[in-house]
Amino acid sequence: MSQVMVSEPAVARQRDDISCPRCLGRLSVSTSSSACVGCGAEYRVDDSIIDLRTHRNDYYFNPVPRDEMRLLTSSGHTRPWFLTIRRFLESVRQNPDWLDNLVADGRYAWQLFLKLRPDSRVLDLGCGLGNLTKNVAPNVAHVYALDLTYERLQFARLRFDKAAISERVTLLAGGDSGHLPFPDQSLDCVTLSGVLEWVADDENVWRHDGSRLAKGIAGVKSFFGKSNPRRTQLRFLEEIRRVLKPEGQLFIAIENRLSYAYFGKRPDHHSGLWYGSLLPRFVANVYSILARRQPYRTYTYSFRGYARLLKEAGFPVQEFIGLDPGYSHLAELIPLRTSGGVWKAERPSGRDKIRRNRNFVPAFGIICSQKQSDRESLAEQLAREISRTLEQDDRYSVLSSFHVTGKHKGIIRGSSGSDAFVVKMPFTEAMRAGCEANFAFLEAAKWAPQLSRLTAEPLMKGELDRLSYYVERQLRGRPLRGALTAANSAHFFDAISTVLKAVNPRPEKREVVSVGGELFRLQVSRPLEEVRQTLEGAPLADRIQRYLEAHLDGLPIVVGVAHGDFSVSNVLVEGSEVTGIVDWDGVDHGGLPVLDGLSYVDSVRRHLDPGRTAASNVTRLADWAQLDESERAFLTSCYERSEVPVRLHAALVCLYWLRHVAQQLPHGLQYDRPAIGRRIEDVFESLIQ
């Protein structure tokens, strides 16, 4: 006897954390709909997205066409995430700005300046594709991701599912009414990343269906009265103030109107007008109407301009951070006006005086609130913990610089008394594993005399609201890349040879590489499988495997400590002396030390001849005849220590490059299809032809 399954009706429950955007009444929400308890307004719920739009229901702001975006998102549920990102980037012609927007987790390093706690509730206003939400959500109680473009929220939903954080996030479609859909004083933090400048860019304010002259007059009129962009932004900020708790924080990432880049280096980011942001507003408005046939409404401000705007909106407590070269592609955070006495910026010199000047930095990270909070920022907590470890309890440590690497890692330098230290903060799980490996290696190295003088002393590690950090004593010296020239490269080959002998003072183990053996699996098969997945099973991966099997099978080779990224960036020098080796994130205790020698020669060549492509550079490296005398002498000594014949040089270069690109895949390379073509396909085609 068959049974008829009857689905239970969706049960609505009243939510105290979300309000009706029309009347601010409470909402009753089910899995398929929601309704205001006060005014009775009804809103749909679809795919866990609560649609609170009031009139701009067909709004779409996205570089990917709407139908294509929907297909991309729906297919993403059954495809690997990196392929979904690649498909998005194909639709925007591989624009690197979108790669940064989609996967660059280090661009949210400014979290360290906020006073968030594990119980904080955060609104990511204008969340876009959800990358900021994804980074903040693991460190707080809950995040509300709000955007006016529904299809962006669907993509964000997919992202949150892939990252297993969906239960920490509420997705809301909205932002087109006079009210944000939250009760008064209910949020601990609101983030506006690249949003405030667009608030007044509403075509309904100035669009006119008449003649070109009538449209121009309407555009000029939009500068005056309530429709003035600054006044529109003020109303928006005042509404944010309403939903924030008295000590709650507003974070704004936005360009500087007076950025040094706007003085002839590039046009305004938003209008595309050369010198547009530098002109008086009314003049810029007329200029835009004549040049673009639309008014100038994407207002940004100077340091003083933002300070005045935010104070007028009710946010008198303000901190400013310079973001260089911008809040996208972020490489450095520069403290301009911060509280707590923790940050003391290094004094700039030369051209840096302009780039780091608070009036001319490219962009700002602004933290503001209605009243001063007794809470500590994560930076202040970190400084206090370091002081305790270094037995400087009577004062904070001083943090002097904050850089973000291309591998999504924060590098903070500071001092406590006479002790100089380096803090490493990973922003991805892959980078956290690397930092953990680095710290463990430093712990072991301090007991080995030959290594302790070349490696930093590990001081402490821990977590601040689920953000991991690792602290080590700073080594003296500067990266070799800043001192290396063609004239002194031969000297440093001799110095590096001595260093590599110190890392592996004598052959402790000699193994035979055999297909199917453990050494082959670890050194060849595992990285090759990662590359194979990236190439989507391309025949090239099979050819690489056959090439390495043919040349390395049966090879006896010395096994030992391999750094994994032994480059001119990770070697520290003082004068002509090598003072240390840093960043052991990819260390392999059972690795092939000979590959570090190849890594060093490759990095020297790339540094001294940066114009060459990866394919031409690695191909030249693999050709023994094209190496100069000092390179051949250096590599010959490396091969002798590893007890391998020079005739296998080309095959070892192939293996080195395989492991090199495999390490780069989780840090962004797997998403970048053009870079995969240049750095993987072109290189290996030239190596194994």
N, C-alpha and C positions, 0 to 999 in steps of 0.2 A: 504494500500500500504506500503510495507516494505521499510525501509531506510537502505542504506549501509553506515556504519560509516567508514570514512577514517581518519586514524591517521595523524596528522600533522607531517611533517619531523622535526627532531631535529634541533633546531637552535643553531648554534655555536656562541660563543662570545669570544672575545680575552681577556685573563686574563693577567694583568700586574704583578700579584704576584707570578706566577709559570713560570718556564723556562724549555726549552728543556734540558735534561741531557746530550745530545750529543754536542750541539753547544751554549747553553744558549740563544737561540732565544725565542721569546714569543710564547705562546701556544694559539691556538684557540680550545676551549673546548665546546662540546655538551654533551647531556645526554648519548650518546653511543660511542663517539670517541673523540680524540683530535689529533691535528696536529701542527707541528712546522711551524710557519710563515717563519722562516729563511731557515732551511735545508729540510723541507718537511717531516721529519720523522713522522710516524703515531703511535698513541698509543690508546689502547682501554680504554673505560670507562664502568664499569659494577658495578651495585649496588652502584653507587656514589663513587666508588673507581677509581681514575685515575691511570692506570697502566703505570708507566714510567720506567719499567725494560728494560735494553738494551740487556742483554745476559743470565742472570741467571733466566730465566722465569719459570723454574721448581723447583726453590729452595724451600726447606721446612725445617724449623727448629722449631720443636714443639714437646712436649712430647706425645701428642695424635696423633695416626695414622691419616693420611690425610683424608681417607674416613670417619672415625669416627668423625673427627673434623667438616667436612662439614655437616654431619647428625646432630651433636650436635647443630651447629649454626642455621641450617634451622628449627629444631624443637623448638629452643629457642624463635622464634617469637610468638608462641602460648602457651608457658609454663611460669610459674613464674620464675623470674630471679634466685631465690635461688635454684630452681631445676636444672637449667642449670649449675650453679656453682657446685652443687653436682655431676652432671654427669661428668663434667670435672675432678673433684677430684677422682672419681672412676677410671678414665682412667690412673691416675698417682699414683694409689695405696695409695691415701690419704696422699701424701707427704705434710707435713705442710708448706714447703717452697712455694708450689704453692697456698695454701690457703692465705698466706701472700701476694703473688704477685697479687692475684685475687681481694681481698676484703679489704686489710688492708690500709685504707685511711690515718691513722696516720703516715705511713712511708714517707709521703711527707710533713712533718712538716717543712722541710728545706726551704719551700717557704718563710718563714718569713725573711730569710736572703737576698732574692733577691730584686732587685729594679724594680719591675714590676709596671705597671700602668694599669688602665682599658682600655687604648687604645693600649696596647702592643700586638705584634704579636709574637707567640712562636712556635718553631719547637721542637716537641718531636721526636728525632731522634733515631730510633730503638724502636718504641713505643710498640712493642709486642702486648699484649692483651688489651692495652688501659687504664689501671687503672690510670697511671700518667696523661694522657691527660684528663681523666674524672675529676680529682681533680683540674687541673689547669684551664681548660676551663671556669668555671663559674666566674673566677676572672680576665680575660683578654678579649681583643677584639676578638682574633681568635687564634686557635691552628692548626698547620699542623701535622698530625700524620703519620709518614713515617716508613715503615718497608718493608723488603725484602720478607717476607712470606705472600702471599696473603690471606691465610686462617686465619691468625691471624688478619688481617685487617677486614675480614668479621665478626669475633667474636667481634672485637672492635666496629664495626658499630652497631651491636646488642646492645652492652653496651651503646653506646651514645644515641640510640633511647630510651632505657629503662630509661635513666637519663634525657631525653628531652633536650639534648645539641647538637644535630646533626648539627643544623644551625651554631654553633660556631666552627665546626671542618671540615677541609678538609682532606680526607684520600688519601694517596699517596703510591703506591707500588713502591719501588725503593731503591737505595743505592748501585747499582752494577756498576756504571759508575764513571768516574773521577770527575764528577761535581755533586753537589747537585742541585736539580731542582728549584733554586731560583735566582733572580737577585742579583747583588752586593749590599751589605749594606742595605738589605731589612728587616731584622729580629731584634727584640729587645732581644730575648733570645733563646738559644738552650739548650736543656737538653739531657744529656747522662747518663742514669741510667743503670749501668751494661752493657755498650756497648763498651767503648773504648778498654777494654782488648781483645775483640773478633775481632777487626777490621782486624788484620793480620792473623786470623785463616782461611785462604782460601786454600783449598786443591789444587787448580789449581797451586799454587806456588811451591808445593813440591811433588805432587803425581807423581809416576813413575810406569809404567806398567811392568817393567822388574823383575829381580830376587830380592830376599830379600836384597842382597848386594847393588844392584842398587838403590833400594828404600832408603836404609840407606844413601848412598852417596848423593842422591838428598835431603834428609832431612838435612844433614850436610851443603850442599851448600846453602840451603834456609836461613841460618844464615847470609850470606854475601850479599853485594851489595844492590840494590834497594829493594830486597825482605826481608831484615832484618826487623823484626817486629817493632822495634822502628822507623825506617825510614818510614815504612808504616803508623804508627800512626801519625808521624809528618805531612805527606802529608794530611792525613785526617783532622787533626786539622787546618792546613793552609786553607783548603777548607771551614771549618766552619768559620774561621776568615773572609773569603771573603764575606759570606752572612750576617754576623753580622754588625749592625751599629757600628760606632767607639766606642760608649759608651755601646753597647750591651753586654750582659753577656752570658757566657757559664757556665753551671752548670754540674759538673761531679760527679756521685756517683760511687765509686769504692773501691775495697779492698786495704788495705795497704800491700805492699810486706813484711814488717817486723812485721806484726800483731803478738801480743804475742801468739795467738792461734797456729801459725805455728811452734812454738818451742816445738813440741812434743804433742800438744793437738789435732791437726787435720791436714790432708793433705791440700795441696793447693786447693782452691775452684774449679779451672778451669781445671787443669791437673790431679788432683787426686793423685799427687806425694807427698809423705812425704818429707818435707824440700825442695821441688822443687823451690819455689819462693825465698828461702834464698841463693841458690847456684849462683855462677857466671853464666851468661847467656849461655856461650858456654858449660859449664859443664852440666847445666840443659838441654840443647838441646840434648847432647849425652845421658844423663841419660834417657830422654823421649823416644828417638829413641830405646834404648835398652829395656826399660820397657813397652812402649806403642806402639812401631813400628810407631811412628809419632813424628815429631819435636815439640819442646817447643816454642809456638808462642803466648800464651796468657799472654802478659807482663803486670805486675802491677809494681808499684814503691813505694819507700819510700817517706816520707814527702819532703825531699830535691830532690829526683828524679823527683817527679811530678813538683816541682817548676822549675827545670831546663828544663824539657820537655816543659812545657807550655810557659816559657819565650822564648825558641828557636822557638816555633810555633807562636810567636807574641802576647802572652798574658802576659805582665809583671805585670799587676795589679791583685793580687791574694789574696783570702781569703780561709782559711781552717777551716772546722768544723769536729770534730771527731764524727763518727756515731757508737754507741755501742748498741747491739753486732754486728751491720752491717747495711747496708742500707736496708736490709730486716730484719723483726722482730725488727725494730727500737724501742729502749726504752729510749735512751738519746742522746741529741745533745751536744757536748762539744766544746766550742769555743777555737780554737787553735791559729788562727791568723785572727782577724776580725778588720774592720775599724769602725770609728765613736765613739769609746770609750764607747759604750753602754753595751757590754758584758764583764763582769769581772768574770771569772770562779772561783768557790769555790776551795780552796786549797785542793787537795786530800791527803789522808793519807793511811797508810798500803798498801794493795795490789792494791788499786786504783791508787797509784802512777805510776804503770806500765800500768794498763788498760787505764788510762786517759792521759798517756804521749804521746806527739805528734809523737814520733818515733815508738810507739808500739800499738796505737789504732787499732781496727780491720778494720776500713774502714774510708774513707774520703768523705766529701761533699766539693767539690772545686768550688768556684765561681771566675771566672777570666774574664778579659776584656782587650781590647787594650789600653784604656785610662780611667782615673778616671772620674766618673760621679758625677754631682752635685745632683742627685736624692738621696732621702733617701730610705733605705730599709724599709720594713714593720716593722722590729724590732725597727728601729730608730723612725719611726712615732709613734709606740705604746709607746715607752719610753717618747717621747715628750708629748703625750696626757696625760699620767699618771702624769707627772710632773706638767702640768697645773692644773689638778684636785687637786693635793696635794699642790698647790701653791708654786711650786719649779721651777718657770719659768726660772730661771737663769742657769739651768743645766738639762741635761738628767737624767732620772732615770737610775739606774744601774741594769741590768738583770744578775743574777748569776747562774741560772740553768734552764734547759729545758728538761723535761721528757715527754714521750709519754705513755699513759696508754693503756691497752688492749681494752679499749672501745673507741679508736680513739679520744682521747682528749689530748691536749697539756697542761701541767702544767708548768708554768714559774714562778720562784720566783725571787724577786728583792727588791730593796729598793730605796727610794727617801729621802735623808736626813736621819732622824731617823725613817722614816715610812717604815716598811716592808710590802710587798704586795704579793699576789698570782694572776696570770693571768690564766684564763681558756679559751682555744681556742678549740671549737668543730670542728671536721673535717667531721662529717656526720650530716644529718638532725635529726636523732634520738638523737644524742648527743647534738645538738643545743637546742632541746626541753628540754632536761634534764638540761642543763646549764641555760636556761631561767627559769625553775621551781625553781632551786636552788637560783638564784638571787632574784626572787620574794619572796621566803620564807625568805631569809635574810632581805629583806626590811621590811617584816611584823614582823619578830622576834625582830628587834631592838627596837620595842615599847613594847615588853613583857619582864618584868624584869627577869622572870624565864628562858627565852631563850636567852636573849641578852648576858649573861655571858658565854654561851656555844656555841654561833655561831659567825661567822666572821662578821665584818661590811662591807656591800656592798659599794664600792666606785664609780664604773662607769661601763658602758657597751657601746658598740658601734660596728662599722664595719670599717675595713680597706680594701678597694677594695673587698668588699663582703665577707671578712673573719670576722666572729663575734668574739668578745672577751668580757670577763667578769672579772672585777677586784674586789678583796675583800682584806681587811686588813688581814695580816697573824696572826693567833692565835699562842700563845706560846705553846710549847710542841712538842712531837714527836709521831708518830703513836704507839698505844699500842702493835702492833705486834712485835715491837723491844724491848719491855720491859717485855712482858708477859712470865711467866714460870709456871710450874706446882706448884711450891712452893707459888707463889703470886696470883694464879688465884682466890682463895677464897676471898681474899681482894677485888679484882676488881669486883667480882660478887656483893658485897655489894655496891661498889662505883657506878657501872652501874645501880643498882636498884634505887639509889638516883637520878641519871641522868634521868632515864625514868619517875620518878615521877615529875621531874621538867619540862619535855617536855609536859606531860599531868598531871598537878597538881591536878585536880579533874575531875571526870566523868562529862562531859558537855552534853553528849548525849548517850542514850542507845537505840539500835534498835534491832528488831527481824529479823534474817536471814530467809527469806522465799523464797522457789523456785518460780521464776517468779517475785520476788520483786527487787527493785533497788539495794539494798545492795548486794544481791546474784549476780546480773548481773555484778556489778562493781568488786566485790572481787573474784568471781569464774568464771562466764561465759565468761567474756571478756578475761582474761588470758588463760582460757582453750581453747577458740577458736583459739588463736594464736598458742598454742601447737598442737591443732588438725591439723591445716594447715601444720605445720612442720612435723607431723607424716603422712601426706598425707591421712588423714581420717582413720587412724588405729583404730581398735576396742578398743584399750587401752584407747583412749580419752573418749569413751562412758562409760567405766568401771570407770574411774576416776570421771566422772560426777555423776554416780549413787552412788558411794561411798560417795562423799561429800554431795550429797542430803540426803542420808540416815542418816548421822551423824550430819549435821549442820542445816537442815531444822527445823525451829521453835526455833532456839537458840537465846536467848536474849544476846546481847554482847555490850560492851562499844565501841563507835566509837570516834576517835580523830585523832591526828597527828601521822602518821606512817612514819618513816624515809625511809624505803624501802630497805636499804642495811646497816643495823646496825651491822657493823663488827669490828674486831680488827684493820682493816686498816683505818677505819673512825673515831675512837676514839683517841683523842690526850691526852697524859699524861705528867706530869712533876713530876718525883719521883713517889709517890703513889697517886697523885692527878689527877683527870680527869679535863683537862683544856678546852676541847671543842669537838664538833662533827662537822665533815666536810662532804662535798659531799651529799647535800640533793637533788640530781638530781631526785630521784624516790619518793620524798615526796608526801604523800597522806593526804590531810587535812580531808578527811572523811574516813580514813582508819581504820585498826584494830591494835592498838598499841601493842597488845599481840604478834603479829608476829615479832616485833622488838626484843622481848625477845628471841624468838626461833632463830632468825637470829644470835644474839650474841652468844648463846650457841653453835650453829653449827660452827661459825667461830672460837671460842676458841678450839673446838675439832679438827677442821681441822688444826689449827696452831700447836697444841701440838702433833698431831699424823698425820703428812702429808703423811705418807705412805699408809693410808687407801683409798680405792676407795670411790667415792661419794655414791654408793649404800650401802656399809657396814656402812659408817659413818651416813647417814640419817636414815638407819634402826635401828641402835643403839640409835640414838637420839629419835626415835619414841617409843622405849621400855622404859617405865618409870622405870622399875626395873634395867635397865643398867645405869641409871644416878647416879652420885655420890651424896653425901649428899648436897654439896654446890650448885650443879646444880638443884636438886629438890627444895631446899629452894628458890633459885632465881626464878625458874619458878612458884612455888606456889604463890609467891608474885605477879608475873605478872598476873596469872589467877585470883587472888583475886581482883586486880585492874580492870580487865576487866569483872569481875563477871561471869566467866564461870567455870564449874566444871572440875577438873583434869581428870576425866574419858574421856574427849574429847581430851586429849593430842595428841594421835596418829593422829586423824583427823586434828587437827590444824597444826601438822607437815606436813601432806600431803598438806594442803592449803598453808603453808609457802613455801614449795618447788615448788609448782605450780607457785606461783607468782615470786619466785626467778628465775626459768629458763625462764619464760616468759619475764622478764626484760633483760635477756642475749641474747635472740634470735636476736634482730636487731644489736647487736654488734659482730656478727660472729658465734654464736652457730647454727643458722638456716642453715648454709652452711656445717657444720662439722658433717657428718653422723656418724663417730665413736663416737664422743662426745655426739651426740644425743642418741646413744645406751647406753652409760655409764651413762649420767647425767639425762636422761629422762626415757627411757624405762626400764633400769635395776632398777632404784630407785623406780618408781611407781609400777613395778611388785612386788617388795618386800614390799611396803607399803600397797597395797590394796589386797593382796592375801588372 
